Amino acid sequence: MMPSEQNEDPQRLRATLTAAGDVAYEWDLVSDGITWLGSVEAMLGLREARAIVSGRTLAARLNPDDLLLRQQRLNAHWRHGATFDCEYRVRVENGGFAWVHDRGTATFDEDGRPVRMGGVWRLITSRKAPEIRVEQAANYDELTGHFNKKRLREALDHVLSSSLRCGSAGAYLAIGIDKLTAVKEALGAEVAEAVIVAISQRLDRSLRVSDVIGRVGGDLFGIVLSNCAEEHIAAAAEKILSAVSHVPVMTTSGPVHVTVSVGSATFPEQAKTSYEVMTRAEAALAEAKEAGRNCFVPSRLSEEQRDQYRLGLALGERVQRALNEDRLVFAYQPVVDSRTGKVDYYECLLRMVAEDGRIIAAGEFMPIIEQLGFIRTIDRYVLERAVREVAAHPGICLGFNISGLTATDYAWLRSITSMLKGKPEIARRLVVEITETAALHDIEESARFVGALRELGCRVALDDFGAGFTSLRHLQALAVDTVKLDGSFVRNLAQNYDNQMFVRHLLGLANGLGLDTVAECVETAREAAILRREGVGYMQGYYFAKPTIERPWSESDTDDVRHALAAS
């Protein structure tokens, strides 16, 4: 080929890419440098020249929710030869995001390590527009543009966690438009909607930058006040009352004089969950309406409730000290094969060693920890400890529970991905247990969470199976490896015929999908015999072994389990 022809090839490729609206890239995985054929800045509308010159600068522009997915697709391509084909969001100038479709392939060195990645970007924001509208509808109120109830609750959860972690106080205001139904009946739905929009704008102008507003529904708004001491709440409420009532709302039917009533609840003193905070504030709002409307009523704790709050804080501090002093430990209980008695894995049950040496079961402190918002910290600790144990003891498999909050927490998922990256021999010896009720709370998010764990190589078990309302469709969507029958159906199984029928139904559901099954809380030989006859694959309970903080994986312990199974 003549030199002039060689020079023309990149120009032809550039012209082809420009005509298609695409850009190509070459990513040097050793130096991390990225070179582009075509202008990525023009594609994304970026004013800064050379805005994306490395893998690091690209990662900094990606939507945080898409980072994990992209990394998983890259890892699958590099390790297993899977096609790299991924859609994700890149931050642009106005703070929004553009969607790109990325297809690429890697070049490997003689040792099989990826050294270069080449690919093509295509802008797909317009194609994603319908999905974006769906997401908008899922998070924002169509009439006012503020957060909807679901998104507001999530924002309140976030502020609550921060408040508990940092020891700061906050408040939630429930704001109801007075006599909106009368306005609608007298002047029509269009005027009522105009009033709602006008009130939402006045509320917005009454807030600090850090405050969060949402429309809970109908005539009800909610406002989250972060870092707001109790003595400042009344002033915030009075400012809102004045802003709304000071000037009438101008509508097509003329001016409409409107007022609002306000109820409040403080956190974390009065409540420690978003549901409890919102419920308390709305109860106070009802009192404000009963008191004549256009007024503010705060929620107040009884002396007994204040005492319970102080006790909860004290227990939370004890758990925090135990965490810092490494006095949170595992108690191990085997999950055994119902036919052979061989231990499949040990479930790690959290225990706290008190200052005086007493062993305290998780049930005595975990409910308080969840209320205080420390559960994510505990779940991260459990993960790290389980991974260390598995790494230190080859051949041993361990299972552990995560809370409902963590079951869709992408920060935790990023942590486990980082810990297990390139360590399939550890991942396949971990069983992550999520409760049925947590999984059903958001089935789509849970399914993605389960899929990411299984892609790492972990097994996933659905705990407390039967306690919720899992259907065949839900089980198929979740795609877990194992279901664990809720212990309430196993206790006194020999005397309860209804439970036997229910267990048979649950096992039929699970076995029909080829899932492993575990029966918890097996305490007698008779229960073990019934469960084995019904086809349970694995069993766990005091009949086989009580939880022990000593590592039980010795030959004598395994023999004890097999003898117990033989006796049943």
C-alpha positions as CSV (number, residue, x, y, z in Angstrom):
1,M,0.0,0.0,0.0
2,M,1.3,3.5,-0.9
3,P,2.0,5.9,2.0
4,S,-0.7,8.3,0.7
5,E,-3.2,5.4,0.9
6,Q,-2.1,4.6,4.4
7,N,-2.7,8.2,5.4
8,E,-6.1,8.2,3.8
9,D,-7.4,5.2,5.9
10,P,-7.7,7.1,9.2
11,Q,-9.3,10.0,7.3
12,R,-11.8,7.6,5.7
13,L,-12.5,6.0,9.1
14,R,-12.9,9.4,10.7
15,A,-15.3,10.5,7.9
16,T,-17.3,7.3,8.3
17,L,-17.6,7.7,12.1
18,T,-18.6,11.4,11.7
19,A,-21.3,10.5,9.2
20,A,-22.6,7.9,11.6
21,G,-22.4,10.3,14.6
22,D,-20.0,8.0,16.4
23,V,-16.5,8.2,17.8
24,A,-13.8,5.5,18.2
25,Y,-11.3,5.2,21.1
26,E,-8.2,3.3,22.0
27,W,-7.6,2.8,25.7
28,D,-4.1,1.8,26.8
29,L,-4.8,-0.2,29.9
30,V,-1.1,0.0,31.0
31,S,-0.7,3.8,31.0
32,D,-4.5,4.4,31.3
33,G,-4.4,6.9,28.4
34,I,-7.3,7.2,26.0
35,T,-7.0,8.5,22.4
36,W,-10.0,9.3,20.3
37,L,-10.8,9.2,16.6
38,G,-13.5,11.8,16.3
39,S,-14.4,14.5,18.8
40,V,-15.9,13.1,22.0
41,E,-16.2,16.7,23.2
42,A,-18.4,17.6,20.3
43,M,-20.5,14.5,20.7
44,L,-21.2,15.3,24.4
45,G,-21.2,19.1,24.0
46,L,-18.2,19.5,26.3
47,R,-16.6,22.9,26.3
48,E,-13.3,21.7,27.8
49,A,-10.8,20.4,25.2
50,R,-9.4,16.9,25.9
51,A,-12.0,16.4,28.7
52,I,-11.6,12.6,28.6
53,V,-8.0,11.6,28.2
54,S,-7.8,8.6,30.5
55,G,-9.8,5.8,32.1
56,R,-9.7,7.8,35.4
57,T,-11.2,10.9,33.8
58,L,-13.8,8.9,32.1
59,A,-14.8,7.1,35.3
60,A,-15.1,10.5,37.1
61,R,-17.7,11.5,34.5
62,L,-19.8,8.3,34.7
63,N,-23.1,8.2,36.6
64,P,-22.2,6.4,39.9
65,D,-25.1,4.0,39.4
66,D,-23.5,2.8,36.1
67,L,-19.9,2.3,37.3
68,L,-20.5,-1.2,38.7
69,L,-22.3,-2.4,35.6
70,R,-19.6,-1.2,33.3
71,Q,-16.9,-2.7,35.4
72,Q,-18.7,-6.1,35.5
73,R,-19.0,-6.1,31.7
74,L,-15.3,-5.2,31.3
75,N,-14.3,-8.0,33.7
76,A,-16.5,-10.5,31.9
77,H,-14.8,-9.5,28.6
78,W,-11.3,-9.6,29.9
79,R,-11.6,-12.8,31.9
80,H,-14.1,-14.9,30.0
81,G,-14.1,-13.5,26.5
82,A,-17.7,-12.2,26.8
83,T,-18.7,-9.5,24.3
84,F,-18.2,-6.1,25.7
85,D,-21.5,-4.2,25.0
86,C,-22.6,-1.7,27.5
87,E,-24.9,1.3,27.8
88,Y,-24.1,4.0,30.5
89,R,-24.4,7.6,31.3
90,V,-21.7,10.3,31.0
91,R,-21.9,13.6,32.7
92,V,-22.1,16.7,30.4
93,E,-21.7,20.4,30.9
94,N,-25.1,21.3,32.4
95,G,-24.7,18.7,35.1
96,G,-27.0,16.2,33.3
97,F,-26.1,13.0,31.7
98,A,-25.8,11.7,28.1
99,W,-26.4,8.1,27.3
100,V,-23.7,6.3,25.2
101,H,-23.6,2.8,23.7
102,D,-20.1,1.4,24.1
103,R,-18.9,-1.7,22.1
104,G,-15.3,-2.7,22.2
105,T,-12.8,-5.5,22.2
106,A,-9.5,-6.0,24.1
107,T,-6.0,-7.0,23.0
108,F,-4.1,-9.3,25.3
109,D,-0.4,-9.9,25.9
110,E,1.3,-13.4,25.8
111,D,0.3,-14.0,29.4
112,G,-3.4,-13.4,28.7
113,R,-3.5,-10.0,30.4
114,P,-5.6,-7.2,28.7
115,V,-3.3,-4.4,27.6
116,R,-5.4,-2.4,25.1
117,M,-9.1,-1.8,24.6
118,G,-10.5,-0.5,21.3
119,G,-14.1,0.4,20.7
120,V,-16.8,2.7,19.4
121,W,-19.2,5.1,21.2
122,R,-22.7,6.0,19.9
123,L,-24.9,8.6,21.5
124,I,-28.3,7.1,22.4
125,T,-29.8,9.7,24.6
126,S,-32.8,10.2,22.3
127,R,-33.5,6.4,22.2
128,K,-33.3,6.4,26.0
129,A,-35.8,9.2,26.3
130,P,-38.9,7.0,26.9
131,E,-36.9,5.2,29.7
132,I,-35.9,8.5,31.2
133,R,-39.5,9.6,31.2
134,V,-40.4,6.4,33.0
135,E,-37.7,7.1,35.6
136,Q,-38.9,10.7,35.9
137,A,-42.4,9.4,36.6
138,A,-41.1,7.0,39.2
139,N,-39.3,9.7,41.2
140,Y,-41.0,13.0,40.6
141,D,-44.5,14.4,41.0
142,E,-45.9,15.2,37.5
143,L,-47.8,18.3,38.6
144,T,-45.2,20.2,40.7
145,G,-41.9,18.6,39.6
146,H,-41.0,18.0,43.2
147,F,-40.0,14.5,44.6
148,N,-42.9,12.1,44.8
149,K,-43.6,10.2,48.1
150,K,-41.2,7.3,47.2
151,R,-38.3,9.5,46.4
152,L,-39.0,11.8,49.3
153,R,-38.9,8.8,51.7
154,E,-35.5,7.8,50.2
155,A,-34.2,11.3,50.7
156,L,-35.4,11.2,54.3
157,D,-33.7,7.8,54.8
158,H,-30.4,9.3,53.6
159,V,-30.7,12.3,55.9
160,L,-31.7,10.1,58.8
161,S,-28.6,7.9,58.3
162,S,-26.4,10.9,58.2
163,S,-28.0,12.4,61.3
164,L,-27.5,9.2,63.3
165,R,-24.0,8.8,62.1
166,C,-22.9,12.4,62.8
167,G,-25.1,13.0,65.9
168,S,-26.9,15.9,64.3
169,A,-30.7,16.7,64.6
170,G,-33.2,17.2,61.9
171,A,-37.0,17.5,61.3
172,Y,-39.7,16.5,58.9
173,L,-42.6,18.8,58.2
174,A,-46.0,17.5,57.0
175,I,-47.8,20.4,55.2
176,G,-51.5,20.1,54.2
177,I,-53.3,22.7,52.1
178,D,-56.4,23.7,54.0
179,K,-59.9,23.1,52.4
180,L,-58.5,22.2,49.0
181,T,-61.5,19.9,48.4
182,A,-63.8,22.9,48.9
183,V,-61.8,24.8,46.3
184,K,-62.1,22.0,43.8
185,E,-65.8,21.6,44.3
186,A,-66.5,25.3,44.0
187,L,-64.1,26.3,41.3
188,G,-63.1,23.1,39.5
189,A,-60.1,20.7,39.3
190,E,-58.0,23.1,37.1
191,V,-58.1,25.8,39.7
192,A,-57.3,23.3,42.5
193,E,-54.3,22.2,40.5
194,A,-53.2,25.8,40.0
195,V,-53.4,26.3,43.8
196,I,-51.3,23.2,44.4
197,V,-48.6,24.4,41.9
198,A,-48.6,27.9,43.5
199,I,-48.3,26.5,47.0
200,S,-45.4,24.2,46.0
201,Q,-43.5,27.2,44.5
202,R,-44.0,29.2,47.7
203,L,-42.8,26.3,49.8
204,D,-39.8,26.0,47.6
205,R,-38.9,29.7,48.1
206,S,-39.2,29.3,51.9
207,L,-36.5,26.6,52.1
208,R,-32.8,26.5,52.6
209,V,-30.7,25.0,49.8
210,S,-30.1,21.9,51.9
211,D,-33.8,21.2,52.5
212,V,-35.7,18.7,50.5
213,I,-39.4,19.0,49.4
214,G,-41.7,16.5,47.9
215,R,-45.4,16.1,47.2
216,V,-46.7,13.1,49.2
217,G,-50.1,13.1,47.5
218,G,-53.2,15.2,47.0
219,D,-53.0,18.3,49.2
220,L,-50.1,17.0,51.3
221,F,-46.4,18.0,51.0
222,G,-43.4,16.9,53.0
223,I,-40.2,18.8,53.8
224,V,-37.0,17.3,55.2
225,L,-35.0,19.8,57.3
226,S,-31.4,18.5,57.8
227,N,-29.2,19.9,60.6
228,C,-32.1,21.7,62.2
229,A,-32.2,21.9,66.0
230,E,-35.6,21.5,67.7
231,E,-35.7,25.1,68.8
232,H,-35.5,26.3,65.1
233,I,-38.4,24.2,63.8
234,A,-41.2,26.5,64.9
235,A,-39.5,29.5,63.1
236,A,-39.3,27.4,59.9
237,A,-43.0,26.5,60.1
238,E,-44.0,30.1,60.8
239,K,-42.1,31.2,57.7
240,I,-44.0,28.7,55.6
241,L,-47.4,29.7,57.1
242,S,-46.7,33.4,56.3
243,A,-45.4,32.7,52.8
244,V,-48.6,30.8,51.9
245,S,-51.2,33.0,53.4
246,H,-49.7,36.5,52.8
247,V,-50.8,36.8,49.2
248,P,-53.8,35.1,47.5
249,V,-53.2,32.7,44.6
250,M,-54.1,34.2,41.3
251,T,-56.1,31.7,39.1
252,T,-58.3,31.9,36.0
253,S,-61.3,32.2,38.4
254,G,-59.8,35.1,40.2
255,P,-57.7,35.3,43.5
256,V,-58.0,32.4,45.9
257,H,-57.1,32.9,49.5
258,V,-55.3,29.7,50.8
259,T,-53.7,28.6,54.0
260,V,-51.8,25.5,55.1
261,S,-51.4,23.6,58.4
262,V,-48.1,22.2,59.5
263,G,-47.1,19.2,61.7
264,S,-43.5,18.2,62.5
265,A,-41.5,15.4,63.9
266,T,-37.9,15.5,64.9
267,F,-35.2,12.9,64.3
268,P,-33.5,10.9,65.6
269,E,-35.0,11.7,69.0
270,Q,-38.6,11.1,68.2
271,A,-38.2,8.6,65.4
272,K,-35.4,6.6,63.7
273,T,-37.1,5.4,60.6
274,S,-38.5,7.3,57.7
275,Y,-41.9,5.6,58.1
276,E,-42.1,6.5,61.8
277,V,-40.9,10.1,61.2
278,M,-43.5,10.7,58.4
279,T,-46.3,9.0,60.5
280,R,-45.6,11.2,63.5
281,A,-45.5,14.4,61.5
282,E,-48.8,13.6,59.7
283,A,-50.4,12.8,63.1
284,A,-49.3,16.3,64.3
285,L,-50.7,17.8,61.1
286,A,-54.1,16.2,61.9
287,E,-53.9,17.9,65.3
288,A,-53.1,21.3,63.6
289,K,-56.2,20.9,61.4
290,E,-58.4,20.1,64.4
291,A,-57.0,23.1,66.2
292,G,-58.5,25.4,63.5
293,R,-56.0,25.2,60.6
294,N,-53.4,27.7,59.5
295,C,-51.2,26.8,62.4
296,F,-48.2,24.7,63.5
297,V,-48.3,21.7,65.9
298,P,-45.1,19.7,66.7
299,S,-45.1,16.1,67.7
300,R,-44.1,15.5,71.3
301,L,-42.6,12.5,73.0
302,S,-44.0,11.1,76.3
303,E,-41.6,10.7,79.1
304,E,-41.7,6.9,78.7
305,Q,-40.8,7.3,75.0
306,R,-37.9,9.6,75.9
307,D,-36.6,7.0,78.3
308,Q,-36.8,4.3,75.6
309,Y,-34.9,6.6,73.3
310,R,-32.1,7.1,75.8
311,L,-31.8,3.4,76.5
312,G,-31.6,2.7,72.7
313,L,-28.8,5.3,72.4
314,A,-26.9,3.7,75.3
315,L,-27.2,0.2,73.7
316,G,-26.1,1.7,70.3
317,E,-23.0,3.1,72.0
318,R,-22.2,-0.3,73.6
319,V,-22.4,-1.9,70.1
320,Q,-20.2,0.8,68.6
321,R,-17.6,0.2,71.3
322,A,-17.8,-3.6,70.7
323,L,-17.3,-3.0,67.0
324,N,-14.2,-0.8,67.7
325,E,-12.8,-3.3,70.2
326,D,-13.4,-6.3,67.9
327,R,-16.0,-7.8,70.3
328,L,-18.5,-8.5,67.6
329,V,-17.9,-12.1,66.7
330,F,-19.5,-15.0,64.7
331,A,-21.3,-17.9,66.1
332,Y,-21.2,-20.7,63.5
333,Q,-24.0,-23.1,62.9
334,P,-23.7,-25.9,60.2
335,V,-26.1,-26.3,57.3
336,V,-26.0,-30.1,56.5
337,D,-26.9,-32.3,53.6
338,S,-30.2,-34.1,54.6
339,R,-29.0,-37.3,53.0
340,T,-25.3,-37.6,53.9
341,G,-25.0,-35.3,56.9
342,K,-22.0,-33.5,55.2
343,V,-21.7,-29.8,56.1
344,D,-22.5,-27.7,53.1
345,Y,-21.7,-24.4,54.8
346,Y,-21.7,-22.7,58.2
347,E,-24.0,-19.8,58.8
348,C,-22.3,-16.9,60.6
349,L,-24.6,-15.6,63.3
350,L,-23.5,-12.3,64.8
351,R,-22.8,-12.1,68.6
352,M,-21.6,-9.4,70.9
353,V,-19.1,-10.2,73.7
354,A,-20.1,-7.9,76.5
355,E,-17.6,-6.1,78.7
356,D,-18.1,-8.8,81.4
357,G,-17.6,-11.6,78.9
358,R,-21.3,-12.5,78.4
359,I,-22.3,-13.6,74.8
360,I,-25.2,-11.5,73.6
361,A,-27.3,-12.8,70.7
362,A,-28.0,-10.5,67.7
363,G,-31.7,-10.4,68.5
364,E,-31.0,-8.4,71.6
365,F,-29.3,-5.5,69.8
366,M,-29.8,-5.6,66.1
367,P,-33.4,-4.1,66.1
368,I,-32.0,-1.0,68.0
369,I,-29.0,-0.9,65.5
370,E,-31.5,-0.8,62.6
371,Q,-33.5,2.0,64.2
372,L,-30.3,4.0,64.9
373,G,-29.2,3.7,61.3
374,F,-26.0,1.8,62.0
375,I,-27.0,-1.4,60.1
376,R,-25.0,-0.6,57.0
377,T,-21.8,-0.3,59.1
378,I,-22.6,-3.7,60.8
379,D,-23.3,-5.3,57.4
380,R,-20.0,-4.1,56.0
381,Y,-18.2,-5.4,59.1
382,V,-19.9,-8.8,58.7
383,L,-18.8,-8.9,55.0
384,E,-15.2,-8.1,55.8
385,R,-15.0,-10.7,58.6
386,A,-16.6,-13.4,56.5
387,V,-14.2,-12.8,53.6
388,R,-11.2,-12.9,56.0
389,E,-12.4,-16.2,57.5
390,V,-13.0,-17.9,54.1
391,A,-9.6,-16.7,52.9
392,A,-7.9,-18.1,56.0
393,H,-9.6,-21.5,55.9
394,P,-9.5,-23.1,52.5
395,G,-12.3,-25.6,51.9
396,I,-14.7,-23.9,54.3
397,C,-17.9,-22.3,53.0
398,L,-19.6,-19.6,55.1
399,G,-23.0,-17.9,54.8
400,F,-24.1,-14.6,56.3
401,N,-27.2,-12.4,56.4
402,I,-27.5,-8.9,55.2
403,S,-30.2,-6.5,56.2
404,G,-33.1,-5.3,54.1
405,L,-31.5,-1.9,53.7
406,T,-28.2,-3.5,52.4
407,A,-30.1,-5.9,50.1
408,T,-30.3,-3.1,47.4
409,D,-27.3,-1.0,48.6
410,Y,-24.9,-0.4,45.7
411,A,-22.2,1.0,48.0
412,W,-22.1,-2.4,49.8
413,L,-22.2,-4.2,46.4
414,R,-19.2,-2.1,45.2
415,S,-17.4,-3.2,48.4
416,I,-17.9,-6.9,47.9
417,T,-17.0,-6.5,44.2
418,S,-13.8,-4.9,45.2
419,M,-13.0,-7.5,47.8
420,L,-13.7,-10.5,45.5
421,K,-12.3,-9.1,42.3
422,G,-10.1,-11.8,40.8
423,K,-10.7,-14.1,43.7
424,P,-13.3,-16.7,42.4
425,E,-12.0,-19.3,44.9
426,I,-13.2,-17.2,47.7
427,A,-16.4,-16.0,46.1
428,R,-17.7,-19.5,45.4
429,R,-17.4,-20.3,49.1
430,L,-19.6,-17.5,50.3
431,V,-23.4,-17.7,50.6
432,V,-25.2,-14.3,51.0
433,E,-28.6,-14.6,52.6
434,I,-31.3,-12.0,52.0
435,T,-34.7,-12.1,53.6
436,E,-37.8,-12.7,51.5
437,T,-39.6,-9.6,52.8
438,A,-36.6,-7.4,51.8
439,A,-36.4,-9.0,48.4
440,L,-40.1,-8.4,47.7
441,H,-39.9,-4.7,48.7
442,D,-38.4,-3.9,45.3
443,I,-38.3,-7.1,43.2
444,E,-36.5,-5.5,40.2
445,E,-33.7,-3.9,42.3
446,S,-33.4,-7.2,44.3
447,A,-33.1,-9.2,41.1
448,R,-30.3,-7.0,39.9
449,F,-28.6,-7.2,43.2
450,V,-28.8,-11.0,43.3
451,G,-27.5,-11.2,39.7
452,A,-24.5,-9.1,40.5
453,L,-23.6,-11.3,43.5
454,R,-24.0,-14.5,41.4
455,E,-21.9,-13.0,38.7
456,L,-19.1,-12.6,41.2
457,G,-19.4,-16.3,42.0
458,C,-21.3,-16.1,45.3
459,R,-24.3,-18.2,46.1
460,V,-27.4,-16.3,47.1
461,A,-30.1,-17.7,49.5
462,L,-33.6,-16.4,50.1
463,D,-34.1,-16.5,53.8
464,D,-37.4,-16.8,55.7
465,F,-39.0,-18.3,52.6
466,G,-42.8,-18.5,53.2
467,A,-43.0,-15.5,55.5
468,G,-43.9,-13.2,52.7
469,F,-45.9,-13.6,49.5
470,T,-43.3,-15.0,47.0
471,S,-44.9,-16.3,43.8
472,L,-43.4,-18.5,41.1
473,R,-42.9,-15.4,39.1
474,H,-41.0,-13.7,41.9
475,L,-38.7,-16.7,42.4
476,Q,-38.0,-16.8,38.7
477,A,-37.2,-13.1,38.6
478,L,-34.9,-13.3,41.7
479,A,-32.9,-16.3,40.3
480,V,-31.4,-17.2,43.7
481,D,-29.6,-20.5,44.3
482,T,-31.2,-21.5,47.5
483,V,-34.4,-20.9,49.5
484,K,-34.5,-21.3,53.3
485,L,-37.9,-22.3,54.8
486,D,-39.0,-19.9,57.5
487,G,-38.4,-21.6,60.9
488,S,-42.0,-20.9,62.0
489,F,-43.2,-23.6,59.7
490,V,-40.6,-26.1,60.9
491,R,-41.0,-25.8,64.7
492,N,-43.5,-28.4,66.0
493,L,-43.8,-29.7,62.5
494,A,-44.6,-33.2,63.7
495,Q,-47.7,-32.0,65.5
496,N,-48.9,-29.5,63.0
497,Y,-50.5,-31.0,59.9
498,D,-51.2,-27.6,58.3
499,N,-47.6,-26.7,58.5
500,Q,-46.7,-30.0,56.9
501,M,-49.0,-29.2,53.9
502,F,-47.5,-25.7,53.6
503,V,-44.0,-27.0,53.7
504,R,-44.9,-29.5,51.0
505,H,-46.3,-26.6,48.9
506,L,-43.2,-24.4,49.4
507,L,-40.8,-27.3,48.5
508,G,-42.8,-28.0,45.4
509,L,-42.5,-24.4,44.3
510,A,-38.7,-24.4,45.0
511,N,-37.9,-27.9,43.6
512,G,-39.9,-27.1,40.5
513,L,-37.4,-24.4,39.7
514,G,-34.4,-26.5,40.6
515,L,-33.5,-24.5,43.7
516,D,-31.7,-26.0,46.7
517,T,-33.8,-26.0,49.8
518,V,-32.8,-25.5,53.5
519,A,-35.1,-26.1,56.5
520,E,-34.1,-23.9,59.5
521,C,-34.9,-24.5,63.2
522,V,-34.9,-28.3,63.1
523,E,-34.9,-29.4,66.7
524,T,-36.0,-33.0,66.8
525,A,-35.3,-36.3,65.0
526,R,-39.0,-36.5,64.1
527,E,-38.9,-33.1,62.4
528,A,-35.7,-34.1,60.5
529,A,-37.3,-37.3,59.3
530,I,-40.5,-35.5,58.0
531,L,-38.4,-32.9,56.2
532,R,-36.1,-35.5,54.6
533,R,-39.2,-37.5,53.5
534,E,-40.7,-34.3,51.9
535,G,-37.5,-33.7,49.9
536,V,-35.7,-31.0,51.8
537,G,-32.1,-30.8,50.5
538,Y,-30.4,-29.4,53.6
539,M,-31.2,-28.8,57.2
540,Q,-30.1,-26.5,60.0
541,G,-31.0,-26.3,63.7
542,Y,-30.2,-27.3,67.3
543,Y,-30.9,-31.0,66.5
544,F,-27.6,-31.0,64.5
545,A,-25.6,-28.4,66.3
546,K,-26.0,-25.2,68.4
547,P,-24.2,-22.1,67.2
548,T,-20.7,-21.8,68.6
549,I,-18.2,-19.0,68.6
550,E,-15.4,-21.6,68.4
551,R,-14.7,-22.6,64.8
552,P,-16.4,-26.0,64.5
553,W,-14.9,-27.3,61.3
554,S,-13.1,-30.3,62.8
555,E,-13.6,-34.0,62.0
556,S,-15.2,-34.7,65.4
557,D,-17.9,-32.0,64.9
558,T,-18.7,-33.4,61.4
559,D,-19.0,-36.9,62.8
560,D,-21.5,-35.6,65.5
561,V,-23.7,-34.1,62.8
562,R,-23.7,-37.4,60.8
563,H,-24.6,-39.4,63.9
564,A,-27.5,-37.1,64.6
565,L,-28.8,-37.5,61.0
566,A,-28.5,-41.2,61.1
567,A,-30.5,-41.3,64.3
568,S,-33.4,-39.5,62.6
